Amino acid sequence: MNIQEAKEEIKRTVEAYHKRDEDGIYKIPVEKQRPLFLMGPPGIGKTAIVEQVAEELGINLISYTITHHTRQSAIGLPFISKKIYGKKEYSVTEYTMSEIVASVYEQIERTGIEEGILFLDEINAVSETLSPTMLQFLQYKTFGMHRVPEGFIIVTAGNPSEFNKSVRDFDIATLDRLRKIDIEEDFQSFKSYAYQAGVHSAITSYLEIKKDRFYFVKQDIEGKRYVTARSWEDLSKILQVYEELHYPLEKELCQEYLADPEVAEDFSLYYSLYQKYKEIYHVPDILEGAEIKDTRLFLEAPFDEKLSLLSLLTDALQNAFTDYVKEKELFSRVFRFLKNMKDGLSEVPVKQALEEEMKRQRKRMASLKEARMLSKKEESLRLQLIQMLSEFYSALTEQHSAEGTSNREDREENEADFSFVKDCFKRKEEERQEKIGKSGEMLSNALHFLGNTFGEGQELLLFLSEIGKSRNALEFLSDIGNETYTRYNQYLLLKDKQKALQEEAEEALKK
């Protein structure tokens, strides 16, 4: 299966293993909760999807690369204790708690959440000294004498032997205790993820043209040459920062990420052209709705250049849709806070309520970060929330200063402060609505341009298809709607249906 399908399988498994009966007991007992074993080539995103599942389900995640552990760190260190057997005292060997098991209990203590995932990478490349304990662990979730808490689901991963010389094949006894999921590289799955992760559009556009360069591992007389999904995503991150710093993209930098000289050089050349396409094809003008008088340049362009144009248009729109989804959640949280503040006006002055909420948000962020449960998305959202509340606080302080007042104590004056803050929020909401309107206009302008220039050709179909692959775009269209998008989409769907019916009728006549 592809990486997206594997993610859904992990998510369903975790939810099933965590399902309890009416007595609060897990419906699938621990010894029957087979660990998942993700088998696939390196760099396709096995670790990333486990992290995404934990984040989406709001549960703990403890990750270890098991090859970094010795038998002692995995099962604990031996020590001598005294036991009484048959009224006689004996010296017996016991073990301290495993570092891995201890970290699970520490995570539960930090978060107060008793359920999670224990992810062990490179499980099929453990050392010979550790290997005998793995069968016991996989079946009973114990390392040495200590058990992993019931609520933690075991997910493991490994690479096929052709990618790792240390890999050893599991015997049947071990495999019979696992749920093995074979994962293959898949560009379309990566592309769907890339939209959400903000992978640079030059990369997705390049790979759309040259899909065979998305993932490969080769061995020849010159050594190993490889390109992985991880390579492209990491290159995207440095590339985006380089653009902000106005640094050029050299092929040497590409080769530090793309371990194939030919691919590295080819992409660096493509990136240079991609940057020029923004000006050549008047992308900002198209999105602004400016009239493009001479369309021959677009019509006569090679197909790969047309794909690059479509990518530039969708990239600008994806950024707008992503901002919409982020701000929608941000404003929803601020609105809930203001609603709660209004309900408690008689108890806490507005300035104090703002100050306390900012402190609470910072404290919660620190707690989540310590528990390693603070994603970049959530951190950014909370920082923006604090920033908005800080702006309200500063504006209210200036208002008090202008009036010659401080914190208001009586309810009537406190209501005046709340009304002031509500107006501040209303102005920000009006600004957000303006951005939403602009995003809708950009989408309509892009569709009008493509329809007027290329008619009902594949360019328009490809553009609509790309928009439909983005969750952020679909959320925007579901919430806000766009008449132009709906009209084009329904028209093309109707044409497809008519074509299918016509072909069906022709087949029937042949018979």
KAZIUR-V52125 format. One record per residue. N is the residue number from 1. OMEGA is omega in whole degrees, 0 to 359 (NA if undefined). D_FIRST is the distance of its C-alpha to the first C-alpha in Angstrom with 2 decimals. Layout:
n=[N & N]
omega=[OMEGA & OMEGA]
d_first=[D_FIRST & D_FIRST]
//
This chain:
n=[1 & 2 & 3 & 4 & 5 & 6 & 7 & 8 & 9 & 10 & 11 & 12 & 13 & 14 & 15 & 16 & 17 & 18 & 19 & 20 & 21 & 22 & 23 & 24 & 25 & 26 & 27 & 28 & 29 & 30 & 31 & 32 & 33 & 34 & 35 & 36 & 37 & 38 & 39 & 40 & 41 & 42 & 43 & 44 & 45 & 46 & 47 & 48 & 49 & 50 & 51 & 52 & 53 & 54 & 55 & 56 & 57 & 58 & 59 & 60 & 61 & 62 & 63 & 64 & 65 & 66 & 67 & 68 & 69 & 70 & 71 & 72 & 73 & 74 & 75 & 76 & 77 & 78 & 79 & 80 & 81 & 82 & 83 & 84 & 85 & 86 & 87 & 88 & 89 & 90 & 91 & 92 & 93 & 94 & 95 & 96 & 97 & 98 & 99 & 100 & 101 & 102 & 103 & 104 & 105 & 106 & 107 & 108 & 109 & 110 & 111 & 112 & 113 & 114 & 115 & 116 & 117 & 118 & 119 & 120 & 121 & 122 & 123 & 124 & 125 & 126 & 127 & 128 & 129 & 130 & 131 & 132 & 133 & 134 & 135 & 136 & 137 & 138 & 139 & 140 & 141 & 142 & 143 & 144 & 145 & 146 & 147 & 148 & 149 & 150 & 151 & 152 & 153 & 154 & 155 & 156 & 157 & 158 & 159 & 160 & 161 & 162 & 163 & 164 & 165 & 166 & 167 & 168 & 169 & 170 & 171 & 172 & 173 & 174 & 175 & 176 & 177 & 178 & 179 & 180 & 181 & 182 & 183 & 184 & 185 & 186 & 187 & 188 & 189 & 190 & 191 & 192 & 193 & 194 & 195 & 196 & 197 & 198 & 199 & 200 & 201 & 202 & 203 & 204 & 205 & 206 & 207 & 208 & 209 & 210 & 211 & 212 & 213 & 214 & 215 & 216 & 217 & 218 & 219 & 220 & 221 & 222 & 223 & 224 & 225 & 226 & 227 & 228 & 229 & 230 & 231 & 232 & 233 & 234 & 235 & 236 & 237 & 238 & 239 & 240 & 241 & 242 & 243 & 244 & 245 & 246 & 247 & 248 & 249 & 250 & 251 & 252 & 253 & 254 & 255 & 256 & 257 & 258 & 259 & 260 & 261 & 262 & 263 & 264 & 265 & 266 & 267 & 268 & 269 & 270 & 271 & 272 & 273 & 274 & 275 & 276 & 277 & 278 & 279 & 280 & 281 & 282 & 283 & 284 & 285 & 286 & 287 & 288 & 289 & 290 & 291 & 292 & 293 & 294 & 295 & 296 & 297 & 298 & 299 & 300 & 301 & 302 & 303 & 304 & 305 & 306 & 307 & 308 & 309 & 310 & 311 & 312 & 313 & 314 & 315 & 316 & 317 & 318 & 319 & 320 & 321 & 322 & 323 & 324 & 325 & 326 & 327 & 328 & 329 & 330 & 331 & 332 & 333 & 334 & 335 & 336 & 337 & 338 & 339 & 340 & 341 & 342 & 343 & 344 & 345 & 346 & 347 & 348 & 349 & 350 & 351 & 352 & 353 & 354 & 355 & 356 & 357 & 358 & 359 & 360 & 361 & 362 & 363 & 364 & 365 & 366 & 367 & 368 & 369 & 370 & 371 & 372 & 373 & 374 & 375 & 376 & 377 & 378 & 379 & 380 & 381 & 382 & 383 & 384 & 385 & 386 & 387 & 388 & 389 & 390 & 391 & 392 & 393 & 394 & 395 & 396 & 397 & 398 & 399 & 400 & 401 & 402 & 403 & 404 & 405 & 406 & 407 & 408 & 409 & 410 & 411 & 412 & 413 & 414 & 415 & 416 & 417 & 418 & 419 & 420 & 421 & 422 & 423 & 424 & 425 & 426 & 427 & 428 & 429 & 430 & 431 & 432 & 433 & 434 & 435 & 436 & 437 & 438 & 439 & 440 & 441 & 442 & 443 & 444 & 445 & 446 & 447 & 448 & 449 & 450 & 451 & 452 & 453 & 454 & 455 & 456 & 457 & 458 & 459 & 460 & 461 & 462 & 463 & 464 & 465 & 466 & 467 & 468 & 469 & 470 & 471 & 472 & 473 & 474 & 475 & 476 & 477 & 478 & 479 & 480 & 481 & 482 & 483 & 484 & 485 & 486 & 487 & 488 & 489 & 490 & 491 & 492 & 493 & 494 & 495 & 496 & 497 & 498 & 499 & 500 & 501 & 502 & 503 & 504 & 505 & 506 & 507 & 508 & 509 & 510 & 511]
omega=[179 & 188 & 179 & 177 & 178 & 179 & 180 & 179 & 177 & 183 & 179 & 181 & 180 & 180 & 179 & 180 & 180 & 180 & 181 & 175 & 184 & 178 & 180 & 180 & 179 & 182 & 174 & 183 & 186 & 184 & 177 & 177 & 183 & 175 & 174 & 178 & 181 & 180 & 180 & 181 & 182 & 172 & 180 & 174 & 181 & 179 & 183 & 183 & 176 & 177 & 180 & 180 & 180 & 180 & 182 & 181 & 179 & 180 & 181 & 173 & 173 & 182 & 175 & 166 & 193 & 179 & 178 & 185 & 173 & 177 & 184 & 182 & 181 & 184 & 180 & 180 & 181 & 172 & 183 & 175 & 181 & 177 & 177 & 176 & 180 & 178 & 179 & 182 & 179 & 171 & 181 & 179 & 172 & 183 & 172 & 181 & 176 & 176 & 182 & 180 & 180 & 181 & 177 & 179 & 178 & 179 & 177 & 180 & 181 & 188 & 186 & 179 & 187 & 181 & 181 & 178 & 169 & 185 & 179 & 182 & 179 & 185 & 182 & 177 & 180 & 180 & 181 & 181 & 181 & 186 & 182 & 182 & 185 & 180 & 178 & 181 & 184 & 181 & 188 & 180 & 178 & 170 & 184 & 182 & 188 & 185 & 171 & 180 & 186 & 187 & 181 & 179 & 181 & 172 & 181 & 179 & 178 & 178 & 175 & 186 & 182 & 180 & 184 & 183 & 183 & 184 & 173 & 180 & 175 & 175 & 184 & 181 & 179 & 182 & 182 & 178 & 182 & 167 & 185 & 178 & 178 & 183 & 179 & 177 & 184 & 185 & 182 & 176 & 178 & 182 & 177 & 177 & 184 & 178 & 182 & 184 & 179 & 176 & 184 & 183 & 177 & 180 & 180 & 178 & 179 & 182 & 175 & 179 & 184 & 184 & 181 & 180 & 179 & 184 & 171 & 174 & 183 & 176 & 176 & 185 & 179 & 179 & 181 & 174 & 184 & 174 & 182 & 176 & 178 & 179 & 183 & 181 & 179 & 176 & 180 & 183 & 181 & 180 & 180 & 178 & 177 & 180 & 178 & 180 & 181 & 175 & 178 & 176 & 178 & 180 & 178 & 177 & 179 & 184 & 176 & 178 & 181 & 188 & 174 & 185 & 182 & 180 & 180 & 180 & 181 & 180 & 180 & 177 & 179 & 181 & 178 & 178 & 182 & 178 & 180 & 181 & 180 & 181 & 183 & 186 & 172 & 184 & 179 & 180 & 179 & 182 & 177 & 179 & 179 & 180 & 176 & 188 & 183 & 182 & 181 & 180 & 181 & 183 & 184 & 182 & 174 & 186 & 180 & 176 & 177 & 177 & 178 & 177 & 179 & 179 & 179 & 179 & 182 & 180 & 179 & 180 & 179 & 178 & 180 & 181 & 178 & 177 & 180 & 183 & 179 & 183 & 176 & 180 & 179 & 183 & 177 & 180 & 179 & 179 & 180 & 178 & 180 & 178 & 178 & 178 & 180 & 180 & 182 & 183 & 183 & 185 & 186 & 174 & 185 & 180 & 179 & 179 & 177 & 181 & 181 & 179 & 177 & 177 & 180 & 179 & 179 & 180 & 180 & 178 & 180 & 180 & 179 & 180 & 179 & 180 & 181 & 178 & 181 & 177 & 179 & 180 & 181 & 178 & 179 & 181 & 180 & 178 & 178 & 177 & 179 & 180 & 180 & 178 & 178 & 178 & 177 & 181 & 181 & 180 & 180 & 177 & 178 & 179 & 178 & 181 & 179 & 180 & 182 & 179 & 175 & 177 & 178 & 185 & 184 & 186 & 183 & 179 & 179 & 177 & 177 & 177 & 180 & 179 & 178 & 180 & 179 & 178 & 176 & 179 & 180 & 180 & 178 & 178 & 177 & 176 & 179 & 180 & 176 & 178 & 179 & 177 & 179 & 180 & 178 & 178 & 178 & 179 & 179 & 180 & 179 & 180 & 178 & 180 & 182 & 179 & 181 & 184 & 188 & 181 & 182 & 183 & 184 & 179 & 180 & 179 & 180 & 180 & 179 & 178 & 180 & 177 & 182 & 180 & 184 & 178 & 180 & 178 & 181 & 178 & 177 & 183 & 178 & 182 & 190 & 183 & 176 & 186 & 181 & 179 & 181 & 182 & 180 & 183 & 180 & 180 & 181 & 176 & 178 & 179 & 178 & 181 & 179 & 179 & 180 & 179 & 179 & 179 & 179 & 180 & 179 & 178 & 181 & 180 & 179 & 181 & NA]
d_first=[0.00 & 3.79 & 6.71 & 8.16 & 6.05 & 6.46 & 9.97 & 10.68 & 9.89 & 12.22 & 14.67 & 14.97 & 15.47 & 18.12 & 19.86 & 19.96 & 21.30 & 23.83 & 25.09 & 28.76 & 31.27 & 34.69 & 36.12 & 33.63 & 31.97 & 28.21 & 27.20 & 24.84 & 27.11 & 26.23 & 26.19 & 23.63 & 21.26 & 18.84 & 17.57 & 13.89 & 13.07 & 10.46 & 10.44 & 9.93 & 12.60 & 15.22 & 15.61 & 12.16 & 13.03 & 12.18 & 15.79 & 15.98 & 13.51 & 15.42 & 18.58 & 17.62 & 16.96 & 20.32 & 22.07 & 20.98 & 21.97 & 25.13 & 24.82 & 25.59 & 23.44 & 24.71 & 22.95 & 24.08 & 23.27 & 24.44 & 25.69 & 28.34 & 29.86 & 32.48 & 33.20 & 35.96 & 34.01 & 31.20 & 33.51 & 36.73 & 40.11 & 42.53 & 45.90 & 48.81 & 49.80 & 52.53 & 51.98 & 54.57 & 54.09 & 57.00 & 59.31 & 58.71 & 56.93 & 54.27 & 52.35 & 48.59 & 45.59 & 43.25 & 40.53 & 40.23 & 37.16 & 34.03 & 33.38 & 29.80 & 31.03 & 33.92 & 31.76 & 29.90 & 33.31 & 34.56 & 31.70 & 32.48 & 36.11 & 35.47 & 33.39 & 34.69 & 31.14 & 30.52 & 26.77 & 24.02 & 21.23 & 22.19 & 19.64 & 20.32 & 18.85 & 19.28 & 19.82 & 19.73 & 22.49 & 25.14 & 28.73 & 30.42 & 32.71 & 29.96 & 27.73 & 29.89 & 29.59 & 25.78 & 25.72 & 28.20 & 26.32 & 22.94 & 24.81 & 27.56 & 26.55 & 29.78 & 30.81 & 34.22 & 36.31 & 34.50 & 31.72 & 29.08 & 30.02 & 28.58 & 26.89 & 24.62 & 21.08 & 19.82 & 16.55 & 16.31 & 14.53 & 15.26 & 15.07 & 15.14 & 18.81 & 19.10 & 18.80 & 21.09 & 24.21 & 24.65 & 21.56 & 22.55 & 20.61 & 20.64 & 22.88 & 22.12 & 24.08 & 21.83 & 18.46 & 19.95 & 20.29 & 16.76 & 13.47 & 11.20 & 7.56 & 6.33 & 5.08 & 6.11 & 8.77 & 8.94 & 12.47 & 12.38 & 10.41 & 12.99 & 15.69 & 15.25 & 15.49 & 18.32 & 20.40 & 20.44 & 21.07 & 23.77 & 22.61 & 25.52 & 25.55 & 26.82 & 23.58 & 21.35 & 24.00 & 24.19 & 20.47 & 20.57 & 23.28 & 21.88 & 18.09 & 18.37 & 19.81 & 17.00 & 15.66 & 17.26 & 19.07 & 22.14 & 25.10 & 28.44 & 32.15 & 32.04 & 29.53 & 25.97 & 24.66 & 21.46 & 19.99 & 17.09 & 15.83 & 18.23 & 20.95 & 20.84 & 20.85 & 23.69 & 25.58 & 25.36 & 27.08 & 29.92 & 30.29 & 30.89 & 33.49 & 35.11 & 35.60 & 37.34 & 39.56 & 40.18 & 39.13 & 38.16 & 34.80 & 35.68 & 33.53 & 34.30 & 32.52 & 29.45 & 29.53 & 29.61 & 26.06 & 24.81 & 25.71 & 26.42 & 29.90 & 29.19 & 26.33 & 28.38 & 31.44 & 29.76 & 28.21 & 31.55 & 33.35 & 30.96 & 31.37 & 35.15 & 34.96 & 32.66 & 35.33 & 37.99 & 36.21 & 36.87 & 40.57 & 40.61 & 38.76 & 40.50 & 37.36 & 39.38 & 41.94 & 39.41 & 38.02 & 41.61 & 42.45 & 45.00 & 46.11 & 44.76 & 47.59 & 46.42 & 42.93 & 43.34 & 41.61 & 38.39 & 38.75 & 39.53 & 36.84 & 34.19 & 30.82 & 29.18 & 32.01 & 31.40 & 27.76 & 29.22 & 31.66 & 29.05 & 27.15 & 30.47 & 31.19 & 27.87 & 28.05 & 31.48 & 30.41 & 27.30 & 29.73 & 31.99 & 29.35 & 28.11 & 31.78 & 32.24 & 29.52 & 30.89 & 34.47 & 33.79 & 32.70 & 35.55 & 38.20 & 36.97 & 37.53 & 40.91 & 41.94 & 41.20 & 43.25 & 46.12 & 46.12 & 46.41 & 49.08 & 51.07 & 51.07 & 52.54 & 55.09 & 57.99 & 56.61 & 55.33 & 56.56 & 54.01 & 54.20 & 53.73 & 50.72 & 49.10 & 49.90 & 48.57 & 45.27 & 44.76 & 45.54 & 43.16 & 40.30 & 41.03 & 41.28 & 37.98 & 36.28 & 37.80 & 36.70 & 33.05 & 33.12 & 34.63 & 31.97 & 29.26 & 28.05 & 29.30 & 26.68 & 28.04 & 27.66 & 29.63 & 32.17 & 32.83 & 33.27 & 35.73 & 37.65 & 38.09 & 39.28 & 41.80 & 42.92 & 43.62 & 45.53 & 47.43 & 48.48 & 49.74 & 51.61 & 53.24 & 54.24 & 55.77 & 57.62 & 59.09 & 60.11 & 61.89 & 63.58 & 64.83 & 66.17 & 67.59 & 65.67 & 63.24 & 61.01 & 62.12 & 63.02 & 63.97 & 61.53 & 62.99 & 62.58 & 59.12 & 58.13 & 59.41 & 57.12 & 54.15 & 55.11 & 55.22 & 51.72 & 50.43 & 51.92 & 50.18 & 46.83 & 47.78 & 48.45 & 45.05 & 43.45 & 45.45 & 44.16 & 40.57 & 41.30 & 42.71 & 39.51 & 37.51 & 39.94 & 39.63 & 35.82 & 36.20 & 38.83 & 36.67 & 33.92 & 36.64 & 38.29 & 35.15 & 34.57 & 38.27 & 38.28 & 35.30 & 36.69 & 40.20 & 39.20 & 36.49 & 37.10 & 34.24 & 32.50 & 28.95 & 29.81 & 30.29 & 27.19 & 25.05 & 26.82 & 26.29 & 22.59 & 22.28 & 24.38 & 22.23 & 19.08 & 20.99 & 21.27 & 24.66 & 25.89 & 24.95 & 26.71 & 29.71 & 29.90 & 29.60 & 32.32 & 34.61 & 33.90 & 34.89 & 37.00 & 36.38 & 32.58 & 32.87 & 35.35 & 33.40 & 30.11 & 31.82 & 33.81 & 30.88 & 28.97 & 32.19 & 32.54 & 29.05 & 29.96 & 33.32 & 31.87 & 29.48 & 32.50 & 34.66 & 32.28 & 32.05 & 35.85 & 36.32 & 34.15 & 36.23 & 39.45 & 38.44 & 38.24]
//
